[in-house]
Structure formats: structure tokens, C-alpha cells
Amino acid sequence: MAAPPLTSALFLVTFAMAIVLLNSFVDNLMQYQTKKSRCDDPLEALQLHGDCGTWGIIFTSLFAKKQHVNETYPGIPDRPHGLFMGGEGKFLAAHIVQILVITAWVSLTMGITFFLLHKLKL
């Protein structure tokens, strides 16, 4: 595979920097919201893994280039790709379902765990 042109590489680096800046803004906003709601999370796991992870999934579904999706998942041409990169929205819908499934799974498993810890007085 040929190396991408310099302008393409600069675009990707600039794009990555924008993602990091937006992610830090989301993280700070979620830290403020967690403190305001008096949630006891001294390690900030909720903000980092929950909120920033969700943002990362959504951001990927909006900006994934068709070329990169086809390189990552070869064998099936014309896979859905990012909404802002010419996709139809199927990629975003699949990622929203992914977020809902992850949220349900974590809520169920941690709910059971904390219920058992409470009953065992631990």
C-alpha cells in the first residue's frame, strides 16, 4: 500500500488533535456534573470509562472513513461508515445499540454485585 499524501497525513493528525481536545472538554464537563450530583467516584471511573468511552464510540460512528472501515473489516464491500463521511446513519445506529447494550450489561452486573455486597454487609 502506498503512503498517504502529506496533506492527508496532516489532516489526520489535526483531526486526532481535535478529537483529544473535544474529549478533554467532555471529561471536564462530566467531572463537574459528577461533583454537582455528589456521586462518590474518587477514581473518576464513571467519567473516564463511561462518558468518554461513550463519546469515543459516537465520535467513531460519525467520522469513520469508508476506506478505514473496509480495511479493518475486509471481505464485505460497502460496509456502513461514518455519518459525516458520507454514510447513511447505519453505522451510528449500530453504535447507539452498542452503547445501550454495554450500559445494560454494566448496570445489570454491577447492580447484582452491589446488591450482594450490601446483603453481605461488606
C-alpha positions in Angstrom: 0.0 0.0 0.0 1.3 3.4 -0.9 1.9 6.0 1.8 -0.8 8.7 2.0 0.0 12.2 0.7 1.4 14.7 3.2 -1.8 16.7 3.2 -3.8 13.7 4.1 -1.5 12.8 7.0 -1.6 16.4 8.3 -5.4 16.3 8.1 -5.5 13.1 10.1 -3.1 14.5 12.8 -5.2 17.7 13.0 -8.3 15.6 13.2 -6.8 13.5 16.0 -5.9 16.6 18.0 -9.4 17.9 17.6 -10.7 14.6 19.0 -8.4 14.8 22.0 -9.5 18.4 22.7 -13.2 17.6 22.5 -12.7 14.5 24.6 -10.9 16.6 27.4 -13.8 19.0 27.3 -16.3 16.1 27.7 -14.3 14.7 30.5 -14.1 18.0 32.4 -17.8 18.6 31.9 -18.6 15.1 33.2 -16.3 15.7 36.2 -18.2 18.9 37.0 -21.6 17.1 36.6 -20.5 14.2 38.9 -19.3 16.6 41.6 -22.5 18.6 41.3 -24.6 15.4 41.7 -22.5 14.3 44.7 -21.6 10.9 43.2 -18.9 9.1 45.1 -16.4 8.3 42.5 -12.9 9.2 43.7 -11.1 7.4 40.9 -13.4 9.1 38.3 -14.1 5.8 36.6 -17.6 6.8 35.6 -16.4 9.9 33.7 -13.4 8.3 32.1 -14.8 4.9 31.1 -18.5 5.6 30.9 -18.8 9.1 29.5 -15.5 9.4 27.5 -16.0 5.8 26.2 -19.5 6.7 25.0 -18.2 9.8 23.4 -15.5 7.8 21.6 -18.0 5.3 20.3 -20.2 8.1 19.0 -17.3 10.1 17.5 -16.1 7.0 15.7 -19.6 6.4 14.2 -19.7 9.9 12.9 -16.2 10.3 11.4 -15.1 6.8 10.3 -13.8 6.9 6.7 -15.1 4.2 4.3 -11.6 3.2 3.4 -10.6 2.6 7.0 -13.8 0.6 7.8 -13.2 -1.6 4.7 -9.5 -2.1 5.7 -10.5 -3.1 9.2 -13.3 -5.4 8.2 -12.2 -6.9 4.8 -14.3 -9.3 2.8 -17.6 -7.4 2.8 -17.5 -4.4 0.5 -19.6 -1.3 1.0 -19.9 -1.6 4.8 -21.6 1.3 6.6 -19.2 4.1 7.6 -19.3 7.4 9.4 -22.3 9.7 9.1 -20.2 12.8 8.3 -18.0 10.9 5.9 -20.9 10.1 3.5 -22.5 7.2 5.5 -26.3 6.7 5.8 -26.5 6.5 9.5 -26.5 2.7 9.9 -23.1 2.9 11.5 -24.3 5.4 14.0 -27.4 3.3 14.8 -25.3 0.2 15.3 -23.0 2.2 17.7 -26.0 3.5 19.7 -27.3 0.0 20.1 -23.7 -1.0 21.2 -23.8 1.8 23.9 -27.2 0.7 25.1 -26.1 -3.0 25.4 -23.0 -2.0 27.2 -24.9 0.2 29.6 -27.5 -2.5 30.3 -24.8 -5.1 30.8 -22.8 -3.0 33.2 -25.9 -1.9 35.1 -27.1 -5.5 35.5 -23.7 -7.0 36.6 -22.8 -4.1 38.9 -26.3 -3.9 40.3 -26.2 -7.6 41.3 -22.6 -7.2 42.6 -23.5 -4.2 44.8 -26.8 -5.8 46.0 -24.8 -8.9 47.1 -22.2 -6.8 48.8 -24.9 -4.9 50.6 -26.6 -8.1 51.8 -23.3 -9.5 53.0 -22.6 -6.2 54.8 -19.3 -5.8 53.0 
